[in-house]
């Protein structure tokens, strides 16, 4: 049984709930911006057997405090690492969690050992073409305070993906995503904290991908929106020492849907990131 330590870190304008387990090099898990750190349940024990693993709920998600204004997510992560006394870490982030991890590497490259970026777009990336189906209806429901509809539509976009219907994914997994997502919808987290975030990286990551100094694993779910796949291609092409992997049969959170595929991939990468990235 892996022993897990829990804690709360007071940022001054809110608290971050976090968990730590294991020993060794630090691996920090940053969740997508529609769920919370429970998305990494299937990775927790596997990583804690070999590393000091940390996961946390961003403000406005899970067991962290609600948000009161625009947030700078990479600053929150940096301050959490300082609080935990972690000078260097492997960063693993999904969606917005991957974006903030990439931004942090560009701002503080000395503290990032490797990056695993899962279904993320670099800051500054501008989607083109039609938005994902249900996107505009979801925003409308959120603005009207219709929590049930907004929650369901958000999960259709990000968990079900661009081509699956709600009855096609694993239903137990889908219900867990609905439960996690509901918290941020009820708290209006996106509109308060992330629609116009505080202190965005300037210049953006999109213009600086060639400056990334650590090995990078880019992971994308084959059923995600086409623009997310395009963003993965851009990062894989422009980041030195980057390696891209597509996981079939999954959309925006492949680590959650397909841990039996994702976990060995991640563990192999963390064992020797430099060698893996150029393979």
MIROGU-574364 format. One line per 5 residues: number of its first residue (from 1); their letters; for each residue x, y, z of C-alpha. Coordinates in steps of 0.5 Angstrom, whole numbers. Layout:
% residues N
NUM	a	X:Y:Z ~ ...
% end
This chain:
% residues 279
1	xxxxx	0:0:0 ~ 3:7:-2 ~ 3:12:4 ~ 0:19:1 ~ 1:25:5
6	xxxxx	-4:31:4 ~ -4:38:5 ~ -6:45:4 ~ -2:51:1 ~ -5:58:3
11	xxxxx	-3:63:-3 ~ -6:69:0 ~ -12:69:-4 ~ -14:62:-4 ~ -11:55:-2
16	xxxxx	-9:49:-6 ~ -10:42:-4 ~ -4:37:-6 ~ -2:30:-5 ~ 5:27:-4
21	xxxxx	7:20:-4 ~ 14:16:-6 ~ 21:18:-6 ~ 26:20:-11 ~ 26:25:-17
26	xxxxx	20:29:-17 ~ 14:28:-22 ~ 9:33:-21 ~ 2:32:-24 ~ -3:38:-27
31	xxxxx	-10:36:-29 ~ -14:39:-35 ~ -18:45:-33 ~ -25:41:-33 ~ -23:36:-28
36	xxxxx	-19:35:-22 ~ -13:31:-19 ~ -17:25:-19 ~ -16:24:-26 ~ -9:21:-24
41	xxxxx	-12:16:-20 ~ -9:10:-25 ~ -2:13:-25 ~ -1:14:-17 ~ 1:8:-15
46	xxxxx	5:6:-21 ~ 9:13:-20 ~ 10:13:-13 ~ 14:6:-13 ~ 19:10:-16
51	xxxxx	19:17:-15 ~ 16:23:-11 ~ 10:24:-14 ~ 6:30:-13 ~ -1:32:-15
56	xxxxx	-6:38:-14 ~ -12:41:-15 ~ -12:48:-18 ~ -16:53:-15 ~ -23:53:-17
61	xxxxx	-23:45:-18 ~ -23:39:-13 ~ -22:40:-6 ~ -18:47:-7 ~ -21:54:-6
66	xxxxx	-26:57:-10 ~ -23:63:-15 ~ -24:70:-13 ~ -21:73:-20 ~ -16:72:-25
71	xxxxx	-11:66:-24 ~ -4:65:-26 ~ -3:58:-26 ~ 4:57:-27 ~ 5:62:-22
76	xxxxx	1:57:-17 ~ 5:51:-19 ~ 12:55:-18 ~ 10:57:-11 ~ 7:50:-9
81	xxxxx	14:47:-11 ~ 17:52:-7 ~ 13:51:-1 ~ 15:43:-2 ~ 22:45:-3
86	xxxxx	22:42:-10 ~ 28:45:-14 ~ 27:40:-20 ~ 22:36:-23 ~ 19:32:-28
91	xxxxx	12:36:-30 ~ 6:32:-33 ~ 0:36:-35 ~ -6:35:-39 ~ -9:40:-43
96	xxxxx	-9:47:-39 ~ -4:43:-34 ~ 0:41:-40 ~ 0:49:-42 ~ 2:51:-36
101	xxxxx	8:46:-35 ~ 10:48:-42 ~ 10:56:-40 ~ 14:54:-33 ~ 19:51:-37
106	xxxxx	20:57:-41 ~ 20:61:-35 ~ 24:57:-31 ~ 28:52:-35 ~ 33:50:-29
111	xxxxx	28:47:-25 ~ 24:42:-30 ~ 28:36:-32 ~ 23:33:-37 ~ 16:35:-40
116	xxxxx	10:30:-41 ~ 5:34:-45 ~ -2:31:-46 ~ -7:34:-51 ~ -5:41:-50
121	xxxxx	-4:47:-54 ~ 2:52:-53 ~ 0:59:-50 ~ -1:63:-56 ~ -4:58:-60
126	xxxxx	-10:60:-64 ~ -15:55:-67 ~ -18:55:-74 ~ -24:53:-77 ~ -31:51:-73
131	xxxxx	-30:50:-66 ~ -32:43:-63 ~ -39:41:-63 ~ -43:43:-57 ~ -38:49:-55
136	xxxxx	-42:55:-56 ~ -48:51:-53 ~ -44:50:-47 ~ -42:57:-46 ~ -49:59:-47
141	xxxxx	-51:54:-41 ~ -45:57:-37 ~ -47:64:-37 ~ -54:62:-36 ~ -52:58:-30
146	xxxxx	-55:52:-32 ~ -50:47:-29 ~ -53:41:-31 ~ -53:42:-38 ~ -46:46:-38
151	xxxxx	-43:40:-35 ~ -46:35:-39 ~ -44:39:-46 ~ -37:40:-43 ~ -36:32:-42
156	xxxxx	-39:31:-49 ~ -33:36:-52 ~ -27:34:-48 ~ -29:27:-45 ~ -33:24:-51
161	xxxxx	-29:27:-56 ~ -31:29:-63 ~ -34:23:-66 ~ -36:19:-60 ~ -43:19:-57
166	xxxxx	-45:19:-50 ~ -46:12:-49 ~ -40:10:-53 ~ -34:11:-48 ~ -34:7:-41
171	xxxxx	-40:9:-37 ~ -36:9:-30 ~ -31:13:-33 ~ -36:18:-36 ~ -39:19:-29
176	xxxxx	-33:20:-25 ~ -31:26:-30 ~ -38:29:-30 ~ -37:29:-22 ~ -31:32:-23
181	xxxxx	-33:37:-28 ~ -39:39:-24 ~ -35:43:-19 ~ -32:48:-23 ~ -38:49:-27
186	xxxxx	-42:50:-20 ~ -36:55:-18 ~ -36:59:-25 ~ -28:57:-25 ~ -27:59:-32
191	xxxxx	-30:65:-33 ~ -27:68:-26 ~ -20:65:-27 ~ -18:63:-34 ~ -22:67:-39
196	xxxxx	-17:72:-38 ~ -12:70:-34 ~ -7:74:-30 ~ 0:75:-32 ~ 0:71:-39
201	xxxxx	7:69:-41 ~ 10:74:-46 ~ 12:72:-51 ~ 8:66:-52 ~ 10:59:-52
206	xxxxx	8:58:-59 ~ 13:63:-61 ~ 19:60:-57 ~ 18:53:-58 ~ 25:52:-60
211	xxxxx	27:55:-53 ~ 25:49:-49 ~ 31:46:-46 ~ 29:39:-43 ~ 26:33:-47
216	xxxxx	19:33:-48 ~ 14:27:-49 ~ 8:30:-53 ~ 2:25:-52 ~ -5:26:-56
221	xxxxx	-12:22:-56 ~ -14:20:-63 ~ -21:22:-62 ~ -20:29:-60 ~ -21:35:-64
226	xxxxx	-17:36:-70 ~ -14:43:-67 ~ -11:39:-61 ~ -8:34:-66 ~ -5:40:-70
231	xxxxx	-3:43:-64 ~ 1:37:-62 ~ 4:37:-69 ~ 7:44:-68 ~ 10:42:-61
236	xxxxx	13:36:-64 ~ 16:39:-70 ~ 18:45:-67 ~ 21:43:-60 ~ 28:40:-60
241	xxxxx	28:33:-57 ~ 21:32:-57 ~ 17:25:-59 ~ 10:25:-60 ~ 5:19:-59
246	xxxxx	-2:18:-61 ~ -6:14:-57 ~ -12:11:-61 ~ -19:10:-58 ~ -19:16:-53
251	xxxxx	-20:23:-53 ~ -18:29:-49 ~ -15:25:-43 ~ -12:19:-45 ~ -8:18:-39
256	xxxxx	-15:17:-35 ~ -18:13:-41 ~ -13:8:-43 ~ -8:8:-37 ~ -6:1:-39
261	xxxxx	-3:4:-45 ~ -1:11:-42 ~ 3:9:-36 ~ 8:4:-39 ~ 9:10:-44
266	xxxxx	10:15:-39 ~ 15:10:-34 ~ 19:9:-40 ~ 20:16:-42 ~ 21:18:-34
271	xxxxx	27:13:-34 ~ 31:16:-39 ~ 28:22:-42 ~ 34:24:-47 ~ 34:17:-50
276	xxxx	27:17:-51 ~ 26:23:-54 ~ 30:22:-60 ~ 28:15:-61
% end
